[in-house]
């Protein structure tokens, strides 16, 4: 079991909350599509930032905070790094971390 799944399993046991995860293969296929797209263009839809980029970044940050390993997705890692640089995204991520710690009674990265 990878570290991400171990973290989710631990939280399920500790809080009694149920988590519904995408199967590893399906998640990998989806991430591979984003990886390929980001190898050809700067953003998901085009070379201009859109709401799709903000949405994807917010979703993927949740995986990142829970220690999902994105190492094999170089384009996606670079994309997330650049998307998370603005102060506003740092604030959003801080709120997500604090909320997760409070709700799940669990210290996140």
N, C-alpha and C positions, 0 to 999 in steps of 0.2 A: 504494500500500500504506500503510495507516495505521501510526502509530508502534508500536502494540501488535504488529501482525504483523511489522514490521521487527525488533522486539526478539526475538520468538520465532524468526524466521528466523536472526538472528545467533547465538542460542544453539544452534540446531540445527547450524549450521555449526561453531561453536567447540567443542562438546562431543560431537558425534556422536549425541546423544540425539534421539529422535524425539518430536515433540509432535503431539498430535491435537487440532485445534481445531474448534469448532463453526463452521459457515459463518456469515458475517456476518449474512445475512438471518435465519437461525434464532436466532442470539444476540439480534439486535435484537427479534425477535418475543417472545422470552422476557422480555427486559428490559422491553419495553412492557407485558407482562402484570403484572410486578411493579410497575412505575410506576403503572399504573392501580389496582391493589389498594392500594398505599400512599397513593394519593390519597383513599381512602375509609376507611382504618383505619390505626392506628398500627403494627401488626405484620402479618406475612404471613398468619397463620391467623385472628387475632382482634385484639382490643385488649389482649391479654395476651401477653407474651413467651413463646415456646415453643422447643423444640429446633430447630424448623424455622428460626427466626430466627438462632439460633447457627450452624446449618449453612450457611444462605444467606450470612450475613456472612463466614464463613470462606472460602467459595468465591469470593465476589465480591472479597474483599480480595486474592486472588491475582491477579485481573485488574487491580485498582487498583495494586498494587505494580509490575506490568509496564506501567504507563502507559496502560491502556485508558481511553479518554475517555468518562466517564459524564455529561458536561456537559448533554446533552439530556434527562437523566432527573433532574429536580429533586427529585421525591419520593424516589427511590432514593438520591440523594446525601445528602439530609437524614437518611434512615433509616440509611445507613452511618455518617454522622458521629455520630449518637446511639448507635448500637450499638457503635461503637469508642471511646467516651468512657471506659467503665470501665477501671480500671487493669489488670484481668485480660485484657481484650482487647488492650490495648497490649502486654502481655507476650507474648501469643500471636503478635501481628503481628511483634514483635521476633524471636521464635524463627523464624518463617517467613522473615523477611528474612535472618537469619544462615545458616539452612539453605540457602536459595537461593543465597546468595553462595558458600557452600562447595561445594555440589554442582555448580552451573553455572559456577563460577569467574567470576562476573559481579556487579558492584556494582549493587545495586538502590536505588531511591529510599528 
